[in-house]
Amino acid sequence: MELFIPIIIGTARDGRRTESAARFVLGELDGRRDISTALVDVRDFPLTAMDNSEESPAAKKYIEIVARADGFIIVSPEYNHGYPGELKILLDMAFGQYERKPVAIAGAGGMMGGGRMTEQLRQVAIELGMVPIREAVYFFRVGTLFDESGTIQDASYAQRVAKMLDELVWYATALKRARQADPR
């Protein structure tokens, strides 16, 4: 069973290093036959807090992606012990389409690798109806973890991402079967 699991890049800031982390996760999906994916960049969804309608063209496009998805990977930095506002605005554009779908979170940050952001985002994911998985990846010191071309400097992250993906696929497969057996 092939699963569609998009990777959401959670910041629109210029000079973001989070994109390197997201592209690394994307690269680790190469060769996996159980997942198809797409990068979902908050930059491609120019929403504001005033865009609270599913009628916005950007919101409609995002909702279509969420409805099709079997699970999610969110790669986000930690700003002031939390996650970026533009990620919150994007997530809030959908609601029921998240129901009973797993989410893996990868933090990109300094010494804690986005750990505080990850804990906050898990709470929001639960309220949206998602199922946060236990395995997460914390890209510590993301400013130096990737070189200027975006190449990771620590090969051990491949194993960390593989472990997260294996757990995400398990949950996505089980929850997809459950949604098919008991559609609400």
C-alpha positions as CSV (number, residue, x, y, z in Angstrom):
1,M,0.0,0.0,0.0
2,E,1.6,3.3,-1.1
3,L,1.0,6.2,1.2
4,F,1.0,9.9,0.4
5,I,2.8,11.7,3.1
6,P,3.7,15.4,2.4
7,I,6.6,17.1,4.1
8,I,5.6,20.6,5.4
9,I,8.3,23.2,5.7
10,G,7.2,25.3,8.6
11,T,8.9,28.7,8.1
12,A,9.0,31.3,5.4
13,R,11.9,33.3,6.8
14,D,14.7,34.3,4.4
15,G,17.9,32.4,5.0
16,R,16.1,29.5,6.7
17,R,18.2,26.4,7.4
18,T,15.0,24.4,8.0
19,E,14.7,23.8,4.2
20,S,18.0,21.9,4.3
21,A,16.6,19.6,7.0
22,A,13.3,19.1,5.0
23,R,15.3,18.3,1.9
24,F,17.4,15.8,3.8
25,V,14.2,14.1,5.0
26,L,12.9,14.2,1.4
27,G,16.2,12.6,0.2
28,E,15.8,9.8,2.8
29,L,12.4,9.0,1.2
30,D,14.1,8.2,-2.1
31,G,14.0,4.5,-2.8
32,R,11.1,3.9,-0.4
33,R,8.3,2.2,-2.3
34,D,5.8,2.7,0.5
35,I,5.7,6.5,0.5
36,S,5.0,9.1,-2.2
37,T,5.6,12.7,-1.0
38,A,5.7,16.3,-1.9
39,L,7.2,19.4,-0.3
40,V,4.6,21.7,1.1
41,D,6.2,25.0,1.7
42,V,4.5,27.7,3.8
43,R,5.9,30.2,1.4
44,D,3.7,28.7,-1.3
45,F,0.6,29.5,0.8
46,P,0.6,33.3,1.4
47,L,-2.1,33.2,4.1
48,T,-2.7,35.7,6.8
49,A,-4.6,35.5,10.1
50,M,-7.4,37.2,8.2
51,D,-7.7,34.3,5.7
52,N,-10.0,32.3,7.9
53,S,-12.1,31.0,5.0
54,E,-11.8,27.8,3.1
55,E,-12.7,29.9,0.0
56,S,-9.2,31.4,-0.2
57,P,-7.4,29.9,-3.3
58,A,-4.4,29.1,-1.1
59,A,-6.5,27.5,1.5
60,K,-8.4,25.4,-1.1
61,K,-5.1,24.2,-2.5
62,Y,-3.8,23.3,1.0
63,I,-7.0,21.5,2.0
64,E,-6.8,19.4,-1.1
65,I,-3.3,18.2,-0.2
66,V,-4.4,17.5,3.4
67,A,-7.5,15.6,2.3
68,R,-5.4,13.4,0.1
69,A,-2.6,12.8,2.6
70,D,-2.3,9.6,4.7
71,G,0.0,11.3,7.2
72,F,2.4,14.2,7.5
73,I,5.9,15.2,8.3
74,I,6.4,18.7,9.6
75,V,9.9,20.1,9.6
76,S,10.0,23.4,11.6
77,P,12.4,25.6,13.4
78,E,11.9,26.7,17.0
79,Y,11.3,30.5,17.4
80,N,11.1,31.8,21.0
81,H,10.3,28.3,22.4
82,G,7.5,27.8,19.9
83,Y,6.8,27.2,16.2
84,P,6.4,29.9,13.5
85,G,3.1,31.8,13.2
86,E,2.9,31.1,9.5
87,L,2.9,27.4,10.2
88,K,0.0,27.9,12.7
89,I,-2.0,29.9,10.1
90,L,-1.4,27.2,7.5
91,L,-2.4,24.3,9.8
92,D,-5.6,26.2,10.8
93,M,-6.8,26.3,7.2
94,A,-7.9,22.7,7.5
95,F,-9.5,20.8,10.2
96,G,-11.6,17.6,9.6
97,Q,-9.2,16.6,6.8
98,Y,-6.5,15.8,9.4
99,E,-8.7,13.5,11.4
100,R,-7.0,10.2,12.4
101,K,-3.9,10.8,10.4
102,P,-0.4,10.5,11.9
103,V,2.2,13.2,12.0
104,A,5.9,13.1,12.5
105,I,7.7,16.2,13.6
106,A,11.3,17.1,12.9
107,G,12.7,20.1,14.8
108,A,15.4,22.3,13.4
109,G,17.2,24.5,15.9
110,G,20.0,25.3,18.2
111,M,21.2,23.2,21.1
112,M,17.8,21.6,21.7
113,G,17.0,20.9,18.0
114,G,13.5,22.3,18.2
115,G,12.5,20.2,21.2
116,R,10.2,22.8,22.8
117,M,8.6,23.6,19.5
118,T,8.0,19.9,18.9
119,E,6.1,19.5,22.3
120,Q,3.9,22.5,21.5
121,L,3.2,21.4,18.0
122,R,2.1,17.9,19.3
123,Q,-0.6,19.5,21.4
124,V,-1.9,21.5,18.4
125,A,-1.8,18.4,16.2
126,I,-3.9,16.4,18.7
127,E,-6.5,19.2,18.8
128,L,-6.6,19.1,14.9
129,G,-7.4,15.4,15.1
130,M,-3.9,14.2,14.1
131,V,-2.0,11.4,15.8
132,P,1.5,12.5,16.7
133,I,4.0,9.7,16.7
134,R,6.6,9.2,19.4
135,E,9.6,9.2,17.1
136,A,10.9,12.6,16.2
137,V,14.1,13.9,14.7
138,Y,15.9,16.9,16.3
139,F,18.3,18.6,13.9
140,F,20.7,20.1,16.5
141,R,22.7,23.2,15.7
142,V,21.1,23.3,12.3
143,G,23.2,26.4,11.3
144,T,26.4,24.3,11.2
145,L,24.8,20.8,10.7
146,F,24.4,21.5,7.0
147,D,27.1,23.1,4.8
148,E,26.4,26.0,2.4
149,S,25.1,23.6,-0.3
150,G,22.7,21.9,2.1
151,T,24.7,18.7,2.7
152,I,24.4,17.3,6.2
153,Q,27.6,16.9,8.1
154,D,26.5,14.1,10.4
155,A,25.6,10.8,8.7
156,S,23.9,9.4,11.8
157,Y,20.8,11.4,10.9
158,A,20.0,8.9,8.2
159,Q,19.3,6.3,10.9
160,R,17.3,8.7,13.0
161,V,15.1,9.7,10.0
162,A,14.7,6.0,8.9
163,K,13.4,5.1,12.4
164,M,10.9,8.0,12.4
165,L,9.7,7.1,8.9
166,D,9.3,3.4,9.8
167,E,7.1,4.4,12.7
168,L,5.2,6.9,10.6
169,V,4.5,4.3,7.9
170,W,3.3,1.8,10.5
171,Y,0.8,4.3,11.9
172,A,-0.2,5.6,8.5
173,T,-1.0,2.1,7.2
174,A,-2.9,1.1,10.3
175,L,-4.9,4.3,10.5
176,K,-5.7,4.3,6.7
177,R,-7.1,0.8,7.1
178,A,-9.1,1.9,10.1
179,R,-10.5,5.0,8.3
180,Q,-11.5,2.8,5.4
181,A,-13.2,0.4,7.7
182,D,-15.0,3.1,9.7
183,P,-15.4,6.3,7.7
184,R,-17.0,9.0,9.8
